């Protein structure tokens, strides 16, 4: 369902559908033998933060500095 279709169906509340969803693809693993091959979300977060920091005009590498400061 597209965001526009969801809004027509349920109004502005539809924009929050699935935000707290935790998917594990159990059926895809069980019935199709699917296994994930890409990086995990945890591994992607530093790149996402760097991309956001770059768009905001902050220094590239911001995520690594934040992570290093918390250790």
C-alpha positions in Angstrom: 0.0 0.0 0.0 1.4 3.4 -0.9 1.5 6.3 1.6 -1.2 8.0 -0.3 -3.5 5.0 -0.3 -2.8 4.6 3.5 -3.7 8.2 4.1 -7.0 7.8 2.2 -7.7 4.7 4.2 -6.9 6.0 7.7 -5.9 9.6 7.6 -2.7 11.1 9.0 -2.4 8.2 11.5 -1.4 5.9 8.7 2.0 7.6 8.5 3.0 5.8 11.7 2.0 2.3 10.4 4.9 -0.1 10.7 7.2 2.2 12.5 7.5 -0.2 15.5 7.4 -3.3 13.4 10.0 -5.9 14.0 10.3 -8.2 11.1 12.5 -11.3 11.1 11.4 -13.0 7.8 10.7 -16.3 9.5 8.5 -17.5 6.8 10.9 -16.6 4.0 13.6 -18.5 5.9 11.4 -21.5 6.7 9.6 -21.9 3.3 12.1 -20.4 0.8 15.4 -21.1 2.5 16.2 -17.3 2.4 19.1 -16.0 4.3 20.1 -12.3 4.6 23.3 -11.4 2.8 23.4 -7.6 3.3 24.8 -5.7 6.2 22.7 -5.5 9.4 21.0 -2.3 10.4 23.5 -2.0 13.2 26.3 -2.0 10.7 24.4 0.5 8.5 23.8 3.1 11.2 27.2 4.8 11.0 26.8 5.3 7.2 23.3 6.6 7.7 24.5 9.1 10.4 27.4 10.2 8.1 25.0 10.8 5.2 22.6 12.8 7.4 25.6 14.8 8.8 26.9 15.5 5.3 23.4 16.7 4.2 23.4 19.1 7.2 26.8 20.4 6.3 28.5 18.7 9.2 31.9 17.0 8.9 32.0 13.6 7.2 33.0 10.9 9.7 30.7 12.4 12.4 29.2 9.0 13.3 32.6 7.5 14.1 33.5 10.4 16.3 30.3 10.0 18.2 30.8 6.3 18.7 34.4 6.7 19.7 33.4 9.3 22.3 30.9 6.9 24.0 33.5 4.1 24.4 
